[in-house]
Amino acid sequence: GRMSQHGVNGSAMATTRSTQTSAHCPVCDGRGMRDVSDVLRRQAASVNVPASLTSVDFMQTTAAWAEGLARVLLADSLPRRWSHVQGVGARARTLKPSIGTDAELLEAAAWLHDIGYLPQLAHTGLHGLDGARYLRDVQHADLMLCRLVAYHSCAVIEAEERGLADVMTREFAPPPQHLADVLTCCDMTTSPDG
């Protein structure tokens, strides 16, 4: 049977015949036909349901996830550390245009670099290693993010002094130097109060 000019017969690929001419309906073609192949996408968009996230979209949410996690872990328990982390995260965010494809990852590392200070996570006393272990084992975070947290601000030197360098290098490979340098810069140029 005939359908209204904007009806769908159950198939997203359906084409319906208009009961009016295209002069009366700007979305119908000259034959009175309307392509409704995008109806499912339009319905999802109309209720703000995102399409499945691509890996690029997922990476664009990494910094926000990291900020939220750092807030939950540090804001109440270690407020001064949280102030510092906010400053480091803000500094990393300002560098995003210069960093390129690793910008989200670097900002996420800036937000999470000091979570290992949380007493519940401090198993070795080396906060970079403790934070990286938590991110890897509990949060199942991206391995490069864990590596950045583990090695931030020349942590390998402290690891050597504490006899933990072998442990750290067994568990986490050093991150690319250019990323480690930017994270160290963000950390070292931010005061303890942010």
C-alpha positions in Angstrom: 0.0 0.0 0.0 0.7 3.6 -0.2 2.6 5.3 2.6 2.7 8.9 3.7 5.4 10.9 2.0 7.7 10.6 5.0 6.7 7.1 6.1 9.0 4.0 6.3 7.9 0.5 5.5 10.2 -1.2 8.0 13.4 -1.0 6.0 16.0 1.6 6.4 16.8 1.3 2.7 13.2 1.9 1.6 12.1 4.5 -0.8 8.6 5.7 -0.6 6.3 7.2 -3.2 5.0 10.6 -2.3 1.2 11.3 -2.4 2.1 14.8 -3.5 4.5 16.1 -6.2 8.0 17.2 -5.4 6.9 20.8 -5.8 5.1 20.4 -2.4 7.9 18.4 -0.7 11.5 19.7 -0.8 12.9 16.4 0.3 11.4 14.3 -2.5 13.0 14.0 -6.0 11.3 14.9 -9.2 9.6 11.5 -9.4 8.0 11.9 -6.0 10.4 9.5 -4.4 12.2 10.1 -1.1 15.4 8.3 -0.1 15.0 7.2 3.5 18.2 5.1 3.7 19.6 7.4 6.5 16.5 7.1 8.7 18.2 5.0 11.4 21.1 7.4 11.6 18.7 10.4 11.8 16.7 8.7 14.6 19.8 8.1 16.6 21.0 11.6 16.1 17.6 13.0 17.0 17.8 11.5 20.5 21.5 12.3 20.9 22.6 8.7 20.8 26.2 8.7 19.5 27.1 6.2 16.8 29.7 3.7 18.0 32.9 5.4 18.9 35.8 5.1 16.5 39.3 4.7 18.0 39.9 8.4 17.2 36.8 9.4 19.2 37.9 7.1 22.0 41.3 8.8 22.2 39.5 12.2 22.2 37.8 11.2 25.5 41.0 9.9 27.2 42.0 13.3 28.8 38.5 13.8 30.2 38.5 10.3 31.6 41.9 10.9 33.2 40.9 14.2 34.7 37.8 12.5 36.2 39.8 9.6 37.6 42.4 11.9 39.1 39.7 14.0 40.7 38.1 11.0 42.3 41.4 9.7 43.6 43.1 12.9 44.7 40.6 15.8 45.3 39.5 14.8 48.8 42.4 12.6 49.9 45.3 14.8 48.8 43.9 18.3 48.0 47.3 20.0 47.6 48.5 17.2 45.3 45.2 17.6 43.4 45.9 21.4 43.0 49.3 20.6 41.5 47.8 18.0 39.2 45.2 20.5 38.0 48.0 22.9 37.1 50.0 20.2 35.3 46.9 19.1 33.4 46.1 22.7 32.4 49.7 23.3 31.2 49.6 20.1 29.1 46.2 21.2 27.6 47.8 24.5 26.4 50.4 22.5 24.6 47.9 20.3 22.7 48.2 22.3 19.4 52.0 21.7 19.4 52.0 18.0 20.3 50.0 16.6 17.5 48.6 13.0 17.6 49.9 12.3 21.1 48.2 15.4 22.7 45.3 13.5 24.3 47.7 10.9 25.7 50.1 13.5 27.1 47.3 15.4 28.7 45.9 12.2 30.2 49.4 11.4 31.6 49.6 14.9 33.1 46.3 14.4 34.9 47.4 11.0 36.2 51.1 11.4 36.9 50.8 11.7 40.7 48.0 9.3 41.5 50.6 6.9 43.0 50.9 9.2 46.0 47.5 8.0 47.1 48.2 5.9 50.3 46.0 3.1 49.0 48.1 2.8 45.9 51.6 3.4 47.4 53.0 -0.2 47.6 56.6 0.5 46.6 56.9 4.1 47.6 57.9 5.1 44.1 54.7 7.0 43.1 55.3 6.8 39.4 55.6 3.0 39.5 52.6 2.6 41.9 50.4 4.8 39.8 51.4 3.0 36.6 50.6 -0.3 38.1 47.2 0.9 39.2 46.4 2.2 35.8 47.6 -1.0 34.1 46.1 -3.5 36.6 42.9 -1.9 37.7 42.0 0.6 35.1 43.4 -1.4 32.1 44.7 1.9 30.7 46.7 2.3 27.5 50.2 0.9 28.0 51.9 4.1 26.7 49.9 6.1 29.3 51.2 3.7 32.0 54.7 4.1 30.7 54.5 7.9 30.8 53.2 7.8 34.4 55.9 5.3 35.5 58.8 7.3 34.1 57.6 10.9 34.5 60.0 13.5 35.7 63.1 11.3 35.6 61.6 8.7 37.9 64.2 6.1 36.8 66.8 8.0 38.9 64.7 7.7 42.0 64.0 4.0 41.1 67.8 3.4 41.0 68.2 5.0 44.4 65.4 2.9 45.9 66.7 -0.3 44.3 63.6 -0.5 42.0 65.1 0.3 38.6 65.1 -3.4 37.6 61.5 -3.8 38.7 60.4 -0.7 36.8 62.1 -1.6 33.6 60.8 -5.2 33.7 57.3 -4.0 34.0 57.3 -0.8 31.9 59.5 0.1 29.0 60.6 3.7 28.9 58.3 6.0 26.9 59.5 7.9 23.9 61.9 10.6 25.1 60.0 13.5 23.4 56.8 12.7 25.3 58.6 12.1 28.6 60.3 15.5 28.2 57.1 17.4 27.6 55.4 15.7 30.6 58.5 16.5 32.8 58.4 20.1 31.6 54.7 20.4 32.5 55.3 18.8 35.9 58.5 20.7 36.9 57.1 24.1 35.8 54.0 23.8 38.0 54.1 24.7 41.6 52.9 22.3 44.4 49.8 24.4 44.6 49.1 24.3 40.9 
